[in-house]
Amino acid sequence: MRVFLLQTLAVLALSACSATEGVVQDTSRKAAKQVVTQVLNEKFPGNHTEVYTDCVIDNATTNEIFSLAKAAVTGVDESTVKTVVSIGTRKDTLICIGGSNAIHGM
């Protein structure tokens, strides 16, 4: 009985961690998207930044997402811009942007 109780508590604890982790990731992605959109609007005005932002975020690493989300609080600096440009020039990001351009007729 004790073993079952401990196993159940362990599963519940791990589930809570997963749920919290998911919330943190979602919140971080939203904050990072705002930063990427800001950078793209400043550096590439007039383009359809929503599509480009999604491609950048979808191809960012977890550490890059957290770094970009941090910039939502601390402010955009040269490091933030370099991160966005670095992600934006990756092969998969360019393919994403190219595919979305074809879909949206840009």
C-alpha positions as CSV (number, residue, x, y, z in Angstrom):
1,M,0.0,0.0,0.0
2,R,2.8,2.4,0.9
3,V,4.6,1.7,-2.4
4,F,1.4,2.4,-4.4
5,L,0.9,5.6,-2.5
6,L,4.4,6.8,-3.1
7,Q,4.2,5.9,-6.8
8,T,0.9,7.8,-7.1
9,L,2.4,10.8,-5.4
10,A,5.4,10.7,-7.6
11,V,3.2,10.6,-10.8
12,L,1.1,13.5,-9.5
13,A,4.3,15.5,-8.7
14,L,5.7,14.8,-12.2
15,S,2.4,15.8,-13.8
16,A,2.4,19.1,-11.9
17,C,5.9,19.8,-13.1
18,S,4.9,19.1,-16.7
19,A,1.9,21.4,-16.4
20,T,4.0,24.1,-14.9
21,E,6.7,23.6,-17.5
22,G,4.2,23.9,-20.3
23,V,2.8,27.2,-18.9
24,V,6.4,28.6,-18.6
25,Q,7.1,27.6,-22.2
26,D,3.9,29.1,-23.5
27,T,4.4,32.3,-21.6
28,S,8.0,32.5,-22.8
29,R,7.0,31.9,-26.4
30,K,4.4,34.7,-26.3
31,A,6.9,37.1,-24.8
32,A,9.6,36.0,-27.3
33,K,7.1,36.5,-30.2
34,Q,6.5,40.1,-29.1
35,V,10.2,40.8,-29.1
36,V,10.8,39.1,-32.5
37,T,7.9,41.1,-34.0
38,Q,9.4,44.3,-32.5
39,V,12.9,43.6,-33.9
40,L,11.5,42.7,-37.3
41,N,9.3,45.8,-37.5
42,E,12.3,48.0,-36.6
43,K,14.8,46.3,-38.9
44,F,12.5,45.3,-41.8
45,P,9.6,47.7,-41.9
46,G,6.7,47.1,-44.3
47,N,7.1,43.3,-44.4
48,H,4.5,40.8,-43.1
49,T,6.2,40.3,-39.8
50,E,3.6,38.0,-38.3
51,V,4.5,35.2,-40.7
52,Y,8.2,35.8,-40.2
53,T,7.9,35.9,-36.5
54,D,6.2,32.5,-36.4
55,C,9.0,31.0,-38.5
56,V,11.7,32.5,-36.2
57,I,10.0,31.3,-33.1
58,D,9.3,27.8,-34.5
59,N,13.0,27.4,-35.3
60,A,14.5,28.9,-32.1
61,T,16.0,26.7,-29.4
62,T,14.6,26.7,-25.9
63,N,17.5,28.8,-24.7
64,E,16.9,31.3,-27.5
65,I,13.2,31.5,-26.6
66,F,14.1,32.2,-23.0
67,S,16.7,34.8,-24.0
68,L,14.2,36.5,-26.3
69,A,11.5,36.4,-23.6
70,K,14.0,38.0,-21.2
71,A,14.4,40.8,-23.6
72,A,10.7,41.5,-23.3
73,V,11.4,42.5,-19.7
74,T,14.9,44.0,-19.9
75,G,14.6,45.6,-23.3
76,V,15.9,44.8,-26.8
77,D,19.6,45.2,-27.2
78,E,22.2,44.3,-29.9
79,S,22.4,40.7,-28.6
80,T,18.6,40.3,-29.0
81,V,18.9,41.6,-32.6
82,K,21.8,39.2,-33.3
83,T,19.7,36.3,-31.9
84,V,16.8,37.1,-34.2
85,V,19.0,37.5,-37.2
86,S,20.9,34.2,-36.4
87,I,17.6,32.3,-36.2
88,G,16.2,34.1,-39.2
89,T,19.1,33.0,-41.4
90,R,18.9,29.3,-40.6
91,K,18.0,27.0,-43.4
92,D,14.7,25.7,-41.8
93,T,13.7,29.3,-41.0
94,L,14.3,30.4,-44.6
95,I,12.3,27.5,-45.9
96,C,9.5,28.4,-43.6
97,I,9.5,32.0,-44.7
98,G,9.8,31.0,-48.3
99,G,6.8,28.6,-48.0
100,S,4.7,31.2,-46.2
101,N,5.5,33.7,-48.9
102,A,4.3,31.4,-51.6
103,I,1.1,30.7,-49.6
104,H,0.5,34.4,-48.9
105,G,1.5,35.6,-52.4
106,M,4.3,37.8,-51.1
